């Protein structure tokens, strides 16, 4: 069984995630998070908030999901967020034309729709489902979910990225920032794309969560204050040159090298790559299995003048999990001209449209990568599969168990549980063998388990067990909160 198949089974049995609307139609590409998955997701979002909003002094906003057509005409999404589709005229199956061409002919699509149509005409490809050589002409399919506002059903769409809600609020946020640049505006929320063939679980969904950061700056001053602190830090990256050679060679580069070798156009870009690298490490993603990749011009989205994506190795293959785009003044210029409201700024006598650097992270893909990278097999010491989730992101920071099912132990254990619940999410289970309960805690990645026994009643002490090496330590109840807090903060699980 492949790792992602095992992860899916564990996700179902341990309350991490499952297909949406399971008791009715099960449409692909929609997943619900269960109680354990929801806690992990909230923690990832809050860690991102801490690192990318609070520590940077940026602002976070929440904008509406339903977006009028006019906004998405301006941003280019009504014409550009499309995929080519082909239909089998015999069995009526519809599929991604570019995927079929690549799978059958080994030809990677260059993005030109006319050349794709020509290839289909010349090659007379077979339908992979019914095997008939009866495919229609490829056509363009827009991935946005359409809806109507009010009784007039004014055309609108569910947003395909959270970013547009940020751009249309630029003037207000600029004022709230004291009419100064730079300005960082973050948003976490759902985005929607009617993917033609959603697959690979959390990797390609129709409804997913993004954590996006739009960093506005004066293109004449693209320096970043915090860059000095990270200039010696390193990330792994595939440059255009190493990809051109066909080798996909990954190299370690410092922030300084990213600039000197012109891999990044400015300090802002280099700073955020390093920041993302550190963030991913905090999320338990292994350094040897992730790298940045500089995209070629024909891979870059319509709004970007250059992208460097973060890619992670998984059992599905390599997947893109973060898009870093230099959006220049594209979005603000487009919204200025389409809305008729100028989004230029005037600072010290200079009037210009700010440039934007964007960090766009998918939460769901990160959760999937975290589960794969922290999954641990059974061993002779630990006879169950478990997750080595970093303590900061564990669904519960600690478990509390009475050693045996005895009323007096249960009563004391509940008291300890309630003290800890003032600070942490606590997993509590009173029955079952203690070994089985430790296993249950490990299985959902809980880093510590606190056990209440008869000595607890006499001495007010408990044992704390560490997930990663099963070591146990006796400590006072009054020291517990501090101990767990310190361990969580320092990611200590042994
Ligand atoms: N605002 C820019 C933007 O949306 P993107 O590369 O299309 O850029 C950014 O998306 C991130 O959002 C991706 O790297 C991925 O993590 C996540 N994402 C995009 N489409 C997704 C999908 N269908 N399912 C799950 N996550 C997705």
Boltz pocket constraint, residues with backbone or C-beta under 6 A from the ligand:
constraints:
  - pocket:
      binder: B
      contacts: [[A, 160], [A, 161], [A, 162], [A, 163], [A, 193], [A, 195], [A, 202], [A, 203], [A, 204], [A, 205], [A, 206], [A, 208], [A, 209], [A, 210], [A, 212], [A, 320], [A, 321], [A, 322], [A, 323], [A, 358], [A, 360], [A, 361], [A, 362], [A, 363], [A, 364], [A, 365]]
      max_distance: 6.0
